[in-house]
Amino acid sequence: MALNKTIRQFNMDLSQFSGFLIFLSIFTMGFWLMIFLLSFVVPYWLFGNIKEIFKYRKEGKNKK
């Protein structure tokens, strides 16, 4: 009987439920975008910058 009473307390109408689903979708997309950026894009960008810095240093030493 207590479970039935608890379920009745969390009853949502359609607009609340759709808003909750939209919130969950946006939150989930943001979470996975952050994981993607931190694990692939940022290391790729850092590696490219470091590689370019060493290339320019090497060119500078060869000119002297």
PDB file of N, H, CA, C and O in Angstrom:
ATOM      1  N   MET A   1       0.807  -1.186   0.000  1.00  0.00           N
ATOM      2  CA  MET A   1       0.000   0.000   0.000  1.00  0.00           C
ATOM      3  C   MET A   1       0.862   1.267   0.000  1.00  0.00           C
ATOM      4  O   MET A   1       0.484   2.273  -0.601  1.00  0.00           O
ATOM      5  N   ALA A   2       2.016   1.222   0.670  1.00  0.00           N
ATOM      6  H   ALA A   2       2.323   0.405   1.158  1.00  0.00           H
ATOM      7  CA  ALA A   2       2.892   2.390   0.733  1.00  0.00           C
ATOM      8  C   ALA A   2       3.491   2.686  -0.638  1.00  0.00           C
ATOM      9  O   ALA A   2       3.699   3.849  -0.982  1.00  0.00           O
ATOM     10  N   LEU A   3       3.770   1.643  -1.427  1.00  0.00           N
ATOM     11  H   LEU A   3       3.601   0.698  -1.148  1.00  0.00           H
ATOM     12  CA  LEU A   3       4.326   1.838  -2.767  1.00  0.00           C
ATOM     13  C   LEU A   3       3.315   2.545  -3.660  1.00  0.00           C
ATOM     14  O   LEU A   3       3.686   3.433  -4.428  1.00  0.00           O
ATOM     15  N   ASN A   4       2.062   2.168  -3.572  1.00  0.00           N
ATOM     16  H   ASN A   4       1.762   1.446  -2.949  1.00  0.00           H
ATOM     17  CA  ASN A   4       1.014   2.799  -4.370  1.00  0.00           C
ATOM     18  C   ASN A   4       0.881   4.282  -4.011  1.00  0.00           C
ATOM     19  O   ASN A   4       0.681   5.112  -4.898  1.00  0.00           O
ATOM     20  N   LYS A   5       0.987   4.623  -2.743  1.00  0.00           N
ATOM     21  H   LYS A   5       1.150   3.949  -2.022  1.00  0.00           H
ATOM     22  CA  LYS A   5       0.899   6.012  -2.300  1.00  0.00           C
ATOM     23  C   LYS A   5       2.100   6.819  -2.809  1.00  0.00           C
ATOM     24  O   LYS A   5       1.950   7.981  -3.187  1.00  0.00           O
ATOM     25  N   THR A   6       3.292   6.203  -2.819  1.00  0.00           N
ATOM     26  H   THR A   6       3.413   5.259  -2.512  1.00  0.00           H
ATOM     27  CA  THR A   6       4.490   6.871  -3.307  1.00  0.00           C
ATOM     28  C   THR A   6       4.385   7.131  -4.799  1.00  0.00           C
ATOM     29  O   THR A   6       4.773   8.203  -5.264  1.00  0.00           O
ATOM     30  N   ILE A   7       3.874   6.183  -5.554  1.00  0.00           N
ATOM     31  H   ILE A   7       3.559   5.312  -5.177  1.00  0.00           H
ATOM     32  CA  ILE A   7       3.733   6.357  -6.998  1.00  0.00           C
ATOM     33  C   ILE A   7       2.773   7.499  -7.304  1.00  0.00           C
ATOM     34  O   ILE A   7       3.018   8.262  -8.239  1.00  0.00           O
ATOM     35  N   ARG A   8       1.716   7.637  -6.565  1.00  0.00           N
ATOM     36  H   ARG A   8       1.518   7.018  -5.806  1.00  0.00           H
ATOM     37  CA  ARG A   8       0.745   8.706  -6.793  1.00  0.00           C
ATOM     38  C   ARG A   8       1.355  10.084  -6.530  1.00  0.00           C
ATOM     39  O   ARG A   8       0.932  11.064  -7.143  1.00  0.00           O
ATOM     40  N   GLN A   9       2.328  10.179  -5.643  1.00  0.00           N
ATOM     41  H   GLN A   9       2.672   9.382  -5.146  1.00  0.00           H
ATOM     42  CA  GLN A   9       2.936  11.469  -5.338  1.00  0.00           C
ATOM     43  C   GLN A   9       3.777  11.981  -6.500  1.00  0.00           C
ATOM     44  O   GLN A   9       3.885  13.194  -6.682  1.00  0.00           O
ATOM     45  N   PHE A  10       4.368  11.105  -7.282  1.00  0.00           N
ATOM     46  H   PHE A  10       4.280  10.120  -7.134  1.00  0.00           H
ATOM     47  CA  PHE A  10       5.249  11.500  -8.374  1.00  0.00           C
ATOM     48  C   PHE A  10       4.549  11.470  -9.721  1.00  0.00           C
ATOM     49  O   PHE A  10       5.205  11.289 -10.746  1.00  0.00           O
ATOM     50  N   ASN A  11       3.265  11.638  -9.744  1.00  0.00           N
ATOM     51  H   ASN A  11       2.732  11.784  -8.911  1.00  0.00           H
ATOM     52  CA  ASN A  11       2.514  11.638 -10.984  1.00  0.00           C
ATOM     53  C   ASN A  11       2.754  12.955 -11.728  1.00  0.00           C
ATOM     54  O   ASN A  11       2.609  14.030 -11.146  1.00  0.00           O
ATOM     55  N   MET A  12       3.125  12.874 -13.028  1.00  0.00           N
ATOM     56  H   MET A  12       3.243  12.001 -13.500  1.00  0.00           H
ATOM     57  CA  MET A  12       3.385  14.064 -13.838  1.00  0.00           C
ATOM     58  C   MET A  12       2.379  14.120 -14.979  1.00  0.00           C
ATOM     59  O   MET A  12       1.903  13.086 -15.447  1.00  0.00           O
ATOM     60  N   ASP A  13       2.057  15.329 -15.426  1.00  0.00           N
ATOM     61  H   ASP A  13       2.444  16.169 -15.046  1.00  0.00           H
ATOM     62  CA  ASP A  13       1.261  15.427 -16.629  1.00  0.00           C
ATOM     63  C   ASP A  13       2.189  15.418 -17.840  1.00  0.00           C
ATOM     64  O   ASP A  13       3.409  15.358 -17.691  1.00  0.00           O
ATOM     65  N   LEU A  14       1.608  15.477 -19.039  1.00  0.00           N
ATOM     66  H   LEU A  14       0.617  15.526 -19.159  1.00  0.00           H
ATOM     67  CA  LEU A  14       2.392  15.307 -20.262  1.00  0.00           C
ATOM     68  C   LEU A  14       3.407  16.427 -20.460  1.00  0.00           C
ATOM     69  O   LEU A  14       4.521  16.162 -20.913  1.00  0.00           O
ATOM     70  N   SER A  15       3.058  17.667 -20.137  1.00  0.00           N
ATOM     71  H   SER A  15       2.154  17.882 -19.770  1.00  0.00           H
ATOM     72  CA  SER A  15       3.991  18.781 -20.355  1.00  0.00           C
ATOM     73  C   SER A  15       5.200  18.680 -19.419  1.00  0.00           C
ATOM     74  O   SER A  15       6.323  18.977 -19.825  1.00  0.00           O
ATOM     75  N   GLN A  16       4.974  18.266 -18.176  1.00  0.00           N
ATOM     76  H   GLN A  16       4.061  18.025 -17.846  1.00  0.00           H
ATOM     77  CA  GLN A  16       6.102  18.088 -17.255  1.00  0.00           C
ATOM     78  C   GLN A  16       6.997  16.946 -17.717  1.00  0.00           C
ATOM     79  O   GLN A  16       8.223  17.044 -17.659  1.00  0.00           O
ATOM     80  N   PHE A  17       6.376  15.862 -18.175  1.00  0.00           N
ATOM     81  H   PHE A  17       5.380  15.782 -18.221  1.00  0.00           H
ATOM     82  CA  PHE A  17       7.154  14.707 -18.621  1.00  0.00           C
ATOM     83  C   PHE A  17       7.960  15.039 -19.866  1.00  0.00           C
ATOM     84  O   PHE A  17       9.127  14.658 -19.963  1.00  0.00           O
ATOM     85  N   SER A  18       7.355  15.748 -20.827  1.00  0.00           N
ATOM     86  H   SER A  18       6.407  16.057 -20.749  1.00  0.00           H
ATOM     87  CA  SER A  18       8.096  16.108 -22.038  1.00  0.00           C
ATOM     88  C   SER A  18       9.220  17.088 -21.709  1.00  0.00           C
ATOM     89  O   SER A  18      10.299  16.999 -22.294  1.00  0.00           O
ATOM     90  N   GLY A  19       8.989  18.013 -20.791  1.00  0.00           N
ATOM     91  H   GLY A  19       8.112  18.085 -20.316  1.00  0.00           H
ATOM     92  CA  GLY A  19      10.047  18.915 -20.370  1.00  0.00           C
ATOM     93  C   GLY A  19      11.187  18.176 -19.696  1.00  0.00           C
ATOM     94  O   GLY A  19      12.357  18.504 -19.896  1.00  0.00           O
ATOM     95  N   PHE A  20      10.842  17.181 -18.899  1.00  0.00           N
ATOM     96  H   PHE A  20       9.891  16.915 -18.737  1.00  0.00           H
ATOM     97  CA  PHE A  20      11.861  16.357 -18.252  1.00  0.00           C
ATOM     98  C   PHE A  20      12.670  15.580 -19.288  1.00  0.00           C
ATOM     99  O   PHE A  20      13.890  15.468 -19.163  1.00  0.00           O
ATOM    100  N   LEU A  21      12.004  15.043 -20.306  1.00  0.00           N
ATOM    101  H   LEU A  21      11.013  15.133 -20.407  1.00  0.00           H
ATOM    102  CA  LEU A  21      12.718  14.313 -21.360  1.00  0.00           C
ATOM    103  C   LEU A  21      13.629  15.239 -22.162  1.00  0.00           C
ATOM    104  O   LEU A  21      14.742  14.853 -22.521  1.00  0.00           O
ATOM    105  N   ILE A  22      13.171  16.443 -22.443  1.00  0.00           N
ATOM    106  H   ILE A  22      12.267  16.756 -22.151  1.00  0.00           H
ATOM    107  CA  ILE A  22      14.006  17.406 -23.167  1.00  0.00           C
ATOM    108  C   ILE A  22      15.228  17.778 -22.324  1.00  0.00           C
ATOM    109  O   ILE A  22      16.341  17.864 -22.843  1.00  0.00           O
ATOM    110  N   PHE A  23      15.018  17.998 -21.035  1.00  0.00           N
ATOM    111  H   PHE A  23      14.114  17.929 -20.613  1.00  0.00           H
ATOM    112  CA  PHE A  23      16.141  18.297 -20.145  1.00  0.00           C
ATOM    113  C   PHE A  23      17.150  17.145 -20.131  1.00  0.00           C
ATOM    114  O   PHE A  23      18.355  17.373 -20.233  1.00  0.00           O
ATOM    115  N   LEU A  24      16.658  15.914 -20.006  1.00  0.00           N
ATOM    116  H   LEU A  24      15.678  15.729 -19.923  1.00  0.00           H
ATOM    117  CA  LEU A  24      17.568  14.768 -19.995  1.00  0.00           C
ATOM    118  C   LEU A  24      18.330  14.641 -21.302  1.00  0.00           C
ATOM    119  O   LEU A  24      19.520  14.324 -21.294  1.00  0.00           O
ATOM    120  N   SER A  25      17.655  14.885 -22.440  1.00  0.00           N
ATOM    121  H   SER A  25      16.688  15.142 -22.446  1.00  0.00           H
ATOM    122  CA  SER A  25      18.347  14.781 -23.732  1.00  0.00           C
ATOM    123  C   SER A  25      19.447  15.821 -23.846  1.00  0.00           C
ATOM    124  O   SER A  25      20.564  15.499 -24.252  1.00  0.00           O
ATOM    125  N   ILE A  26      19.145  17.069 -23.493  1.00  0.00           N
ATOM    126  H   ILE A  26      18.237  17.330 -23.163  1.00  0.00           H
ATOM    127  CA  ILE A  26      20.156  18.125 -23.600  1.00  0.00           C
ATOM    128  C   ILE A  26      21.306  17.870 -22.637  1.00  0.00           C
ATOM    129  O   ILE A  26      22.469  18.050 -22.996  1.00  0.00           O
ATOM    130  N   PHE A  27      20.991  17.457 -21.426  1.00  0.00           N
ATOM    131  H   PHE A  27      20.046  17.311 -21.134  1.00  0.00           H
ATOM    132  CA  PHE A  27      22.035  17.158 -20.444  1.00  0.00           C
ATOM    133  C   PHE A  27      22.923  16.007 -20.924  1.00  0.00           C
ATOM    134  O   PHE A  27      24.146  16.071 -20.799  1.00  0.00           O
ATOM    135  N   THR A  28      22.308  14.957 -21.471  1.00  0.00           N
ATOM    136  H   THR A  28      21.315  14.904 -21.573  1.00  0.00           H
ATOM    137  CA  THR A  28      23.078  13.805 -21.956  1.00  0.00           C
ATOM    138  C   THR A  28      23.952  14.187 -23.148  1.00  0.00           C
ATOM    139  O   THR A  28      25.109  13.774 -23.231  1.00  0.00           O
ATOM    140  N   MET A  29      23.395  14.980 -24.078  1.00  0.00           N
ATOM    141  H   MET A  29      22.456  15.315 -24.010  1.00  0.00           H
ATOM    142  CA  MET A  29      24.205  15.416 -25.221  1.00  0.00           C
ATOM    143  C   MET A  29      25.384  16.261 -24.758  1.00  0.00           C
ATOM    144  O   MET A  29      26.495  16.100 -25.263  1.00  0.00           O
ATOM    145  N   GLY A  30      25.157  17.151 -23.811  1.00  0.00           N
ATOM    146  H   GLY A  30      24.254  17.281 -23.401  1.00  0.00           H
ATOM    147  CA  GLY A  30      26.247  17.973 -23.292  1.00  0.00           C
ATOM    148  C   GLY A  30      27.307  17.141 -22.595  1.00  0.00           C
ATOM    149  O   GLY A  30      28.503  17.400 -22.729  1.00  0.00           O
ATOM    150  N   PHE A  31      26.859  16.137 -21.847  1.00  0.00           N
ATOM    151  H   PHE A  31      25.887  15.927 -21.738  1.00  0.00           H
ATOM    152  CA  PHE A  31      27.808  15.264 -21.156  1.00  0.00           C
ATOM    153  C   PHE A  31      28.707  14.533 -22.149  1.00  0.00           C
ATOM    154  O   PHE A  31      29.928  14.525 -21.994  1.00  0.00           O
ATOM    155  N   TRP A  32      28.110  13.923 -23.161  1.00  0.00           N
ATOM    156  H   TRP A  32      27.118  13.930 -23.287  1.00  0.00           H
ATOM    157  CA  TRP A  32      28.911  13.167 -24.123  1.00  0.00           C
ATOM    158  C   TRP A  32      29.763  14.080 -24.998  1.00  0.00           C
ATOM    159  O   TRP A  32      30.849  13.686 -25.423  1.00  0.00           O
ATOM    160  N   LEU A  33      29.286  15.299 -25.274  1.00  0.00           N
ATOM    161  H   LEU A  33      28.404  15.619 -24.929  1.00  0.00           H
ATOM    162  CA  LEU A  33      30.101  16.256 -26.012  1.00  0.00           C
ATOM    163  C   LEU A  33      31.331  16.636 -25.195  1.00  0.00           C
ATOM    164  O   LEU A  33      32.429  16.747 -25.740  1.00  0.00           O
ATOM    165  N   MET A  34      31.152  16.836 -23.894  1.00  0.00           N
ATOM    166  H   MET A  34      30.260  16.746 -23.451  1.00  0.00           H
ATOM    167  CA  MET A  34      32.280  17.163 -23.038  1.00  0.00           C
ATOM    168  C   MET A  34      33.284  16.008 -22.988  1.00  0.00           C
ATOM    169  O   MET A  34      34.492  16.239 -23.044  1.00  0.00           O
ATOM    170  N   ILE A  35      32.802  14.786 -22.886  1.00  0.00           N
ATOM    171  H   ILE A  35      31.821  14.599 -22.841  1.00  0.00           H
ATOM    172  CA  ILE A  35      33.696  13.625 -22.896  1.00  0.00           C
ATOM    173  C   ILE A  35      34.463  13.558 -24.213  1.00  0.00           C
ATOM    174  O   ILE A  35      35.671  13.319 -24.216  1.00  0.00           O
ATOM    175  N   PHE A  36      33.767  13.769 -25.338  1.00  0.00           N
ATOM    176  H   PHE A  36      32.786  13.963 -25.336  1.00  0.00           H
ATOM    177  CA  PHE A  36      34.418  13.739 -26.650  1.00  0.00           C
ATOM    178  C   PHE A  36      35.477  14.823 -26.760  1.00  0.00           C
ATOM    179  O   PHE A  36      36.585  14.560 -27.228  1.00  0.00           O
ATOM    180  N   LEU A  37      35.149  16.036 -26.336  1.00  0.00           N
ATOM    181  H   LEU A  37      34.249  16.249 -25.957  1.00  0.00           H
ATOM    182  CA  LEU A  37      36.102  17.130 -26.442  1.00  0.00           C
ATOM    183  C   LEU A  37      37.333  16.890 -25.579  1.00  0.00           C
ATOM    184  O   LEU A  37      38.457  17.134 -26.016  1.00  0.00           O
ATOM    185  N   LEU A  38      37.128  16.415 -24.362  1.00  0.00           N
ATOM    186  H   LEU A  38      36.215  16.216 -24.006  1.00  0.00           H
ATOM    187  CA  LEU A  38      38.263  16.210 -23.458  1.00  0.00           C
ATOM    188  C   LEU A  38      39.118  15.018 -23.851  1.00  0.00           C
ATOM    189  O   LEU A  38      40.308  14.990 -23.536  1.00  0.00           O
ATOM    190  N   SER A  39      38.547  14.033 -24.531  1.00  0.00           N
ATOM    191  H   SER A  39      37.580  14.055 -24.788  1.00  0.00           H
ATOM    192  CA  SER A  39      39.331  12.833 -24.828  1.00  0.00           C
ATOM    193  C   SER A  39      39.918  12.821 -26.235  1.00  0.00           C
ATOM    194  O   SER A  39      40.907  12.125 -26.466  1.00  0.00           O
ATOM    195  N   PHE A  40      39.346  13.571 -27.196  1.00  0.00           N
ATOM    196  H   PHE A  40      38.543  14.137 -27.009  1.00  0.00           H
ATOM    197  CA  PHE A  40      39.861  13.533 -28.558  1.00  0.00           C
ATOM    198  C   PHE A  40      40.303  14.896 -29.082  1.00  0.00           C
ATOM    199  O   PHE A  40      41.420  15.028 -29.582  1.00  0.00           O
ATOM    200  N   VAL A  41      39.463  15.890 -28.979  1.00  0.00           N
ATOM    201  H   VAL A  41      38.555  15.783 -28.572  1.00  0.00           H
ATOM    202  CA  VAL A  41      39.734  17.171 -29.622  1.00  0.00           C
ATOM    203  C   VAL A  41      40.862  17.929 -28.927  1.00  0.00           C
ATOM    204  O   VAL A  41      41.770  18.425 -29.593  1.00  0.00           O
ATOM    205  N   VAL A  42      40.817  18.026 -27.606  1.00  0.00           N
ATOM    206  H   VAL A  42      40.078  17.623 -27.066  1.00  0.00           H
ATOM    207  CA  VAL A  42      41.844  18.779 -26.875  1.00  0.00           C
ATOM    208  C   VAL A  42      43.224  18.131 -27.026  1.00  0.00           C
ATOM    209  O   VAL A  42      44.184  18.850 -27.305  1.00  0.00           O
ATOM    210  N   PRO A  43      43.376  16.800 -26.856  1.00  0.00           N
ATOM    211  CA  PRO A  43      44.706  16.216 -27.087  1.00  0.00           C
ATOM    212  C   PRO A  43      45.197  16.379 -28.527  1.00  0.00           C
ATOM    213  O   PRO A  43      46.390  16.584 -28.749  1.00  0.00           O
ATOM    214  N   TYR A  44      44.290  16.292 -29.510  1.00  0.00           N
ATOM    215  H   TYR A  44      43.321  16.126 -29.330  1.00  0.00           H
ATOM    216  CA  TYR A  44      44.672  16.491 -30.909  1.00  0.00           C
ATOM    217  C   TYR A  44      45.183  17.914 -31.119  1.00  0.00           C
ATOM    218  O   TYR A  44      46.193  18.122 -31.792  1.00  0.00           O
ATOM    219  N   TRP A  45      44.485  18.889 -30.543  1.00  0.00           N
ATOM    220  H   TRP A  45      43.665  18.720 -29.997  1.00  0.00           H
ATOM    221  CA  TRP A  45      44.880  20.283 -30.662  1.00  0.00           C
ATOM    222  C   TRP A  45      46.232  20.527 -29.989  1.00  0.00           C
ATOM    223  O   TRP A  45      47.095  21.200 -30.551  1.00  0.00           O
ATOM    224  N   LEU A  46      46.414  19.976 -28.780  1.00  0.00           N
ATOM    225  H   LEU A  46      45.713  19.429 -28.324  1.00  0.00           H
ATOM    226  CA  LEU A  46      47.684  20.161 -28.068  1.00  0.00           C
ATOM    227  C   LEU A  46      48.840  19.514 -28.823  1.00  0.00           C
ATOM    228  O   LEU A  46      49.906  20.115 -28.959  1.00  0.00           O
ATOM    229  N   PHE A  47      48.637  18.293 -29.314  1.00  0.00           N
ATOM    230  H   PHE A  47      47.771  17.805 -29.204  1.00  0.00           H
ATOM    231  CA  PHE A  47      49.699  17.604 -30.055  1.00  0.00           C
ATOM    232  C   PHE A  47      50.062  18.380 -31.317  1.00  0.00           C
ATOM    233  O   PHE A  47      51.241  18.492 -31.653  1.00  0.00           O
ATOM    234  N   GLY A  48      49.072  18.913 -32.016  1.00  0.00           N
ATOM    235  H   GLY A  48      48.114  18.822 -31.743  1.00  0.00           H
ATOM    236  CA  GLY A  48      49.344  19.699 -33.225  1.00  0.00           C
ATOM    237  C   GLY A  48      50.116  20.968 -32.915  1.00  0.00           C
ATOM    238  O   GLY A  48      51.028  21.337 -33.655  1.00  0.00           O
ATOM    239  N   ASN A  49      49.758  21.644 -31.823  1.00  0.00           N
ATOM    240  H   ASN A  49      49.017  21.344 -31.222  1.00  0.00           H
ATOM    241  CA  ASN A  49      50.482  22.865 -31.439  1.00  0.00           C
ATOM    242  C   ASN A  49      51.925  22.568 -31.070  1.00  0.00           C
ATOM    243  O   ASN A  49      52.834  23.284 -31.489  1.00  0.00           O
ATOM    244  N   ILE A  50      52.141  21.524 -30.292  1.00  0.00           N
ATOM    245  H   ILE A  50      51.402  20.942 -29.951  1.00  0.00           H
ATOM    246  CA  ILE A  50      53.504  21.166 -29.880  1.00  0.00           C
ATOM    247  C   ILE A  50      54.335  20.777 -31.091  1.00  0.00           C
ATOM    248  O   ILE A  50      55.501  21.157 -31.192  1.00  0.00           O
ATOM    249  N   LYS A  51      53.744  20.023 -32.008  1.00  0.00           N
ATOM    250  H   LYS A  51      52.796  19.715 -31.925  1.00  0.00           H
ATOM    251  CA  LYS A  51      54.445  19.618 -33.231  1.00  0.00           C
ATOM    252  C   LYS A  51      54.831  20.840 -34.063  1.00  0.00           C
ATOM    253  O   LYS A  51      55.936  20.900 -34.602  1.00  0.00           O
ATOM    254  N   GLU A  52      53.930  21.807 -34.168  1.00  0.00           N
ATOM    255  H   GLU A  52      53.032  21.759 -33.730  1.00  0.00           H
ATOM    256  CA  GLU A  52      54.203  23.019 -34.937  1.00  0.00           C
ATOM    257  C   GLU A  52      55.278  23.871 -34.271  1.00  0.00           C
ATOM    258  O   GLU A  52      56.117  24.451 -34.960  1.00  0.00           O
ATOM    259  N   ILE A  53      55.263  23.953 -32.945  1.00  0.00           N
ATOM    260  H   ILE A  53      54.581  23.482 -32.386  1.00  0.00           H
ATOM    261  CA  ILE A  53      56.291  24.716 -32.224  1.00  0.00           C
ATOM    262  C   ILE A  53      57.673  24.121 -32.478  1.00  0.00           C
ATOM    263  O   ILE A  53      58.631  24.854 -32.724  1.00  0.00           O
ATOM    264  N   PHE A  54      57.777  22.793 -32.418  1.00  0.00           N
ATOM    265  H   PHE A  54      56.999  22.198 -32.218  1.00  0.00           H
ATOM    266  CA  PHE A  54      59.080  22.157 -32.683  1.00  0.00           C
ATOM    267  C   PHE A  54      59.513  22.349 -34.131  1.00  0.00           C
ATOM    268  O   PHE A  54      60.703  22.494 -34.412  1.00  0.00           O
ATOM    269  N   LYS A  55      58.538  22.350 -35.064  1.00  0.00           N
ATOM    270  H   LYS A  55      57.571  22.232 -34.836  1.00  0.00           H
ATOM    271  CA  LYS A  55      58.874  22.557 -36.467  1.00  0.00           C
ATOM    272  C   LYS A  55      59.454  23.957 -36.680  1.00  0.00           C
ATOM    273  O   LYS A  55      60.451  24.121 -37.383  1.00  0.00           O
ATOM    274  N   TYR A  56      58.824  24.965 -36.070  1.00  0.00           N
ATOM    275  H   TYR A  56      58.014  24.832 -35.498  1.00  0.00           H
ATOM    276  CA  TYR A  56      59.323  26.333 -36.219  1.00  0.00           C
ATOM    277  C   TYR A  56      60.676  26.511 -35.534  1.00  0.00           C
ATOM    278  O   TYR A  56      61.529  27.242 -36.039  1.00  0.00           O
ATOM    279  N   ARG A  57      60.883  25.864 -34.407  1.00  0.00           N
ATOM    280  H   ARG A  57      60.190  25.270 -33.997  1.00  0.00           H
ATOM    281  CA  ARG A  57      62.191  25.939 -33.748  1.00  0.00           C
ATOM    282  C   ARG A  57      63.276  25.319 -34.615  1.00  0.00           C
ATOM    283  O   ARG A  57      64.389  25.837 -34.709  1.00  0.00           O
ATOM    284  N   LYS A  58      62.934  24.198 -35.249  1.00  0.00           N
ATOM    285  H   LYS A  58      62.030  23.777 -35.172  1.00  0.00           H
ATOM    286  CA  LYS A  58      63.906  23.516 -36.121  1.00  0.00           C
ATOM    287  C   LYS A  58      64.235  24.391 -37.328  1.00  0.00           C
ATOM    288  O   LYS A  58      65.394  24.474 -37.734  1.00  0.00           O
ATOM    289  N   GLU A  59      63.222  25.046 -37.906  1.00  0.00           N
ATOM    290  H   GLU A  59      62.280  24.979 -37.576  1.00  0.00           H
ATOM    291  CA  GLU A  59      63.462  25.938 -39.042  1.00  0.00           C
ATOM    292  C   GLU A  59      64.331  27.129 -38.628  1.00  0.00           C
ATOM    293  O   GLU A  59      65.182  27.580 -39.393  1.00  0.00           O
ATOM    294  N   GLY A  60      64.109  27.628 -37.417  1.00  0.00           N
ATOM    295  H   GLY A  60      63.417  27.261 -36.795  1.00  0.00           H
ATOM    296  CA  GLY A  60      64.897  28.754 -36.921  1.00  0.00           C
ATOM    297  C   GLY A  60      66.356  28.374 -36.734  1.00  0.00           C
ATOM    298  O   GLY A  60      67.242  29.181 -37.017  1.00  0.00           O
ATOM    299  N   LYS A  61      66.625  27.162 -36.262  1.00  0.00           N
ATOM    300  H   LYS A  61      65.905  26.506 -36.032  1.00  0.00           H
ATOM    301  CA  LYS A  61      68.014  26.716 -36.053  1.00  0.00           C
ATOM    302  C   LYS A  61      68.695  26.483 -37.398  1.00  0.00           C
ATOM    303  O   LYS A  61      69.891  26.741 -37.530  1.00  0.00           O
ATOM    304  N   ASN A  62      67.958  25.999 -38.397  1.00  0.00           N
ATOM    305  H   ASN A  62      66.986  25.789 -38.289  1.00  0.00           H
ATOM    306  CA  ASN A  62      68.562  25.743 -39.703  1.00  0.00           C
ATOM    307  C   ASN A  62      68.924  27.035 -40.438  1.00  0.00           C
ATOM    308  O   ASN A  62      69.864  27.044 -41.233  1.00  0.00           O
ATOM    309  N   LYS A  63      68.191  28.131 -40.182  1.00  0.00           N
ATOM    310  H   LYS A  63      67.428  28.123 -39.536  1.00  0.00           H
ATOM    311  CA  LYS A  63      68.487  29.397 -40.850  1.00  0.00           C
ATOM    312  C   LYS A  63      69.757  30.042 -40.314  1.00  0.00           C
ATOM    313  O   LYS A  63      70.437  30.768 -41.039  1.00  0.00           O
ATOM    314  N   LYS A  64      70.083  29.784 -39.049  1.00  0.00           N
ATOM    315  H   LYS A  64      69.530  29.194 -38.460  1.00  0.00           H
ATOM    316  CA  LYS A  64      71.273  30.393 -38.447  1.00  0.00           C
ATOM    317  C   LYS A  64      72.482  29.685 -38.877  1.00  0.00           C
ATOM    318  O   LYS A  64      73.587  30.050 -38.476  1.00  0.00           O
TER     319      LYS A  64
END
